[in-house]
Amino acid sequence: MKKMLTMALLACLALSANAQEKKDSTKNKPVFTTIKENKITSIKDQNRSGTCWAYSTLSYFESEILKNTGKTYDLCEMFVAHHTYTDRAIASVRMHGDVSFSQGGSAYDVLYCLQNYGICPEEAMPLPGTLYGDSLANFGEFFSVLEPYVNAIAKSNSKKLSPAWKTGFNGILDAYLGKLPEEFTYQGKTYTPKTFVQSLGLNLDDYVTITSYTHHPFWSKFAVEVQDNWRWPLSYNLPMEDMMRVIDNAVNQGYTIAWGGDVTEDGFTRKGLGIAYDVKKARSMAGTDADHWFKLSSTEKKSKLDSLGIDAPEIVPTQEMRQEAYDNWETTDDHGMLIFGIAKDQHGREYYMVKNSWGEYGDYKGIWYMSKNYVAYKTMDFMVNKNAIPKDIRKKMGI
């Protein structure tokens, strides 16, 4: 009997330990309450392509159409990529390679395409990857062919270029992305890309881009100096607090935001969170002194930080911090996503709800929750409908 009681006691202790371990592993997991959520279209997957700019901004325009008309569209990213790569190649060749040629782009590239070339639905061009036997976009082979081709022409020693290079270039695009449709039928009606964009209920003059840096005067416009902003469109330069007011007001008034910024920070996790870690305080909370911390690998550091979950302390970003991170390359222009809502966790910290283009990845099936501090710190620029901007800010912007 005594032996049985001892075994039962040990079993209870084991169960208790397991329960405590399970509780400890989940105690820092956020529980989100939605404050405001605007309608979005389905989650897409850019897969192995550097086309987040096309996916996020077309998703933005899909949301604008949904808001305006109640209609859901799936617009074609490869149509935009085809036109944008052609324009960027021509610019690179014209400038003898001083305009970079790469997979990246900006929200303005999508707006420019809609304004100048139109758009088509996804079904009017081959699905990404299908022309070379993949189920999703995979630009590895594609750009290993395309990039050297453009660079060879741009840096050629020829005294005069023939127009043949454009024919060859477009042949590569057609082979990997599909031919651009001149005409197509959608829901029983025949369109060209230009008449199709006219049917979507968008006013393409309504869209502006906003940034916040101190190396240009506030309330002026400048071209954000990053390589993928190669068309050099002008963005309105607002103080950080006003930039954030624009985002909050837009979401609360039913609009979405085409966001571009940095997701290379340790606080941007692959599970679906974006938190602006205060690394010094977080290191202490993780029980790691400075000497030990610097001996850890980057993976070990990230694991310790991620283990803090929503208990992780955050920096409070300032205008000066934003500028320093931009100037020293800590803030990079590496990803585009769609802000569509606001939520808070059980501690009251507020987050933006963000639609990504990595498929239904992470804990929230393709949705990320980026804290407002993270967005204030790591935003490069964003596109917004000018009607979503607070009136006093619009007046200062002169629009």
Summary of the structure (lengths in Angstrom):
residues: 399
radius of gyration: 24.2
end to end distance: 85.1
largest distance: 99.6
contacts: 1214
relative contact order: 0.16
helix: 44%
strand: 16%
